[in-house]
Amino acid sequence: MTSPARVEETRKNEADSSNPRQRILNVAPINSMPYIGPPLPHSYIPSSPRVEDPEAMVKVGPAMVYCPLTTSQEWDDIVSATKAGVSLTGTAAMGKVGPVIGRVDIAENENSYFFRVSLPGVARDQNSFSCDMEPDGKVKIRGVTTTGENIVCKNSQIFRMQSKNLCPPGHFSITFQLPGPVNNLQFSGAFGADGILEGSVGKR
């Protein structure tokens, strides 16, 4: 026969096990790997941890933003919110492996800004390519890619591509912001055969 004290102890243990707040389980954390790839739609972006020492913060340089599903107004808002961002639309926003359209380097001296933009496979025809400069320093590039197609015709032969790492063919636009306002009448640019657009513009 079980004693009343033993029955009470058993009842107390059962009560503890039914209440999750009463027990703390020591479980090893799950091993995980960070996701490496293009940003997912509607993905969760955690807030940055608080840094106690302001000097410990690292300044982030120019960044490229891939947002294939946005309106032109949303693009303008993104570019206006940063002085070091690059926005891409159309085929340039697909972020394919291989030479990427829209990589930008920006430099400056006392009097002017200088930039280089990677545009591999972009037609240099004046009817399909344009580079516009606004007084606030916003640069807008529009064009058409000619590589990345499924079928290529060369020397009276037809080839079906087995790998497609180049940017898909089609229209694209690139917008980025120079660090400050400019005198857009002092803008000069050259689009070389190496697929690099170089431009310089005087500061205002």
ZIMO-V809238 format. One record per residue. N is the residue number from 1. RES is the residue in one letter. SS is DSSP state (h for helix, s for strand, l for the rest). PSI is psi in radians with two decimals (999 if undefined). Layout:
n | res | ss | psi
N | RES | SS | PSI
N | RES | SS | PSI
This chain:
n | res | ss | psi
1 | M | l | 2.34
2 | T | l | 2.39
3 | S | l | 2.69
4 | P | h | -0.60
5 | A | h | -0.70
6 | R | h | -0.69
7 | V | h | -0.72
8 | E | h | -0.69
9 | E | h | -0.69
10 | T | h | -0.74
11 | R | h | -0.68
12 | K | h | -0.72
13 | N | h | -0.68
14 | E | h | -0.68
15 | A | h | -0.69
16 | D | h | -0.69
17 | S | h | -0.41
18 | S | h | -0.28
19 | N | l | 1.91
20 | P | h | -0.36
21 | R | h | -0.32
22 | Q | h | -0.37
23 | R | l | 2.46
24 | I | l | 2.08
25 | L | l | 2.31
26 | N | l | 1.64
27 | V | l | 2.35
28 | A | l | 2.48
29 | P | l | 2.64
30 | I | l | 2.34
31 | N | l | 2.38
32 | S | l | 2.75
33 | M | l | 2.44
34 | P | l | 2.56
35 | Y | l | 2.20
36 | I | l | 1.94
37 | G | l | -3.02
38 | P | l | 2.64
39 | P | l | 2.41
40 | L | l | 2.59
41 | P | l | 2.44
42 | H | l | 0.60
43 | S | l | 2.68
44 | Y | l | 2.23
45 | I | l | 1.92
46 | P | l | 2.65
47 | S | l | 2.67
48 | S | l | 2.49
49 | P | l | 2.65
50 | R | l | 2.34
51 | V | l | 2.12
52 | E | l | -0.67
53 | D | l | 1.92
54 | P | h | -0.53
55 | E | h | -0.31
56 | A | h | -0.20
57 | M | l | 2.42
58 | V | l | 2.28
59 | K | l | 2.22
60 | V | l | 2.33
61 | G | l | -2.89
62 | P | l | 2.45
63 | A | s | 2.66
64 | M | s | 2.32
65 | V | s | 2.12
66 | Y | s | 1.94
67 | C | l | 1.39
68 | P | l | -0.49
69 | L | l | 1.31
70 | T | l | 2.86
71 | T | l | 2.92
72 | S | h | -0.56
73 | Q | h | -0.70
74 | E | h | -0.63
75 | W | h | -0.82
76 | D | h | -0.67
77 | D | h | -0.71
78 | I | h | -0.82
79 | V | h | -0.65
80 | S | h | -0.46
81 | A | l | -0.18
82 | T | l | 2.57
83 | K | l | -0.03
84 | A | l | 0.45
85 | G | s | 2.72
86 | V | s | 2.21
87 | S | s | 2.46
88 | L | s | 2.52
89 | T | s | 2.98
90 | G | s | -2.52
91 | T | h | -0.44
92 | A | h | -0.38
93 | A | h | -0.07
94 | M | h | -0.27
95 | G | l | 0.75
96 | K | l | 2.76
97 | V | l | 2.57
98 | G | l | -2.90
99 | P | l | 2.15
100 | V | l | 2.30
101 | I | l | 2.32
102 | G | l | 0.08
103 | R | l | 2.31
104 | V | s | 2.36
105 | D | s | 2.38
106 | I | s | 2.38
107 | A | s | 2.90
108 | E | s | 2.72
109 | N | l | -2.83
110 | E | l | -0.53
111 | N | l | -0.36
112 | S | s | 2.96
113 | Y | s | 2.62
114 | F | s | 2.42
115 | F | s | 2.69
116 | R | s | 2.39
117 | V | s | 2.28
118 | S | s | 2.09
119 | L | l | 1.04
120 | P | l | 2.37
121 | G | l | 0.24
122 | V | s | 2.31
123 | A | l | 2.38
124 | R | l | 0.25
125 | D | l | 2.31
126 | Q | l | -0.42
127 | N | l | -0.38
128 | S | l | -0.08
129 | F | l | 2.41
130 | S | s | 2.59
131 | C | s | 1.97
132 | D | s | 2.48
133 | M | s | 2.26
134 | E | l | 2.72
135 | P | l | -0.48
136 | D | l | 0.01
137 | G | l | 0.12
138 | K | s | 2.28
139 | V | s | 2.26
140 | K | s | 2.15
141 | I | s | 2.29
142 | R | s | 2.52
143 | G | s | -2.93
144 | V | s | 2.29
145 | T | s | 2.51
146 | T | l | -0.08
147 | T | l | 3.09
148 | G | l | 0.21
149 | E | l | 2.88
150 | N | l | -0.61
151 | I | s | 2.33
152 | V | s | 2.32
153 | C | s | 2.02
154 | K | s | 2.30
155 | N | l | 0.85
156 | S | l | 0.34
157 | Q | s | 2.64
158 | I | s | 2.22
159 | F | s | 2.37
160 | R | s | 2.12
161 | M | l | 2.32
162 | Q | l | -0.52
163 | S | l | 2.54
164 | K | l | 1.42
165 | N | l | -0.24
166 | L | l | 2.80
167 | C | l | 2.34
168 | P | l | 2.61
169 | P | l | 2.62
170 | G | s | -3.10
171 | H | s | 2.62
172 | F | s | 2.89
173 | S | s | 2.57
174 | I | s | 2.33
175 | T | s | 2.29
176 | F | s | 2.86
177 | Q | s | 2.20
178 | L | l | 2.79
179 | P | l | -0.32
180 | G | l | 3.12
181 | P | l | 2.71
182 | V | s | 2.88
183 | N | s | 1.66
184 | N | s | -0.15
185 | L | s | -0.27
186 | Q | s | 0.64
187 | F | s | 2.30
188 | S | s | 2.49
189 | G | s | 2.78
190 | A | s | 2.29
191 | F | s | 1.81
192 | G | l | 2.89
193 | A | l | -0.29
194 | D | l | 0.04
195 | G | l | 0.27
196 | I | s | 2.15
197 | L | s | 2.19
198 | E | s | 2.43
199 | G | s | 2.61
200 | S | s | 2.55
201 | V | s | 2.48
202 | G | s | 2.58
203 | K | s | 2.68
204 | R | l | 999
